[in-house]
Amino acid sequence: MNRYALHRELVAAGVPDGYYRIEDAHEPVPVPTDFLFLRRSSDGGWETGVYERGRYEVVTHHTTEAAACAALRRLLG
């Protein structure tokens, strides 16, 4: 699964837009105070984590986009 397919799946499942941000696929406006995220990391991998209180906290690091998508999906239930 890629990030665009994950976004479609989350929309179909009724997950509220403000619960997550997926780089280049879903960037809610206005930006929520707290949310889960999926983004590219500086080393070419992928990260999932939590944005809260104005800070990004990486929870997991993945070598593939598919693995990162699966991790975010698990976090969102």
VENGI-V825979 format. One record per pair of residues at least 24 apart in sequence whose C-alpha atoms are under 6 Angstrom apart, sorted by the first residue. I is the first residue (numbers start at 1). J is the second residue. Records with the same first field share a line. If there is no record, write none. Layout:
I: J, J
This chain:
1: 66
2: 66
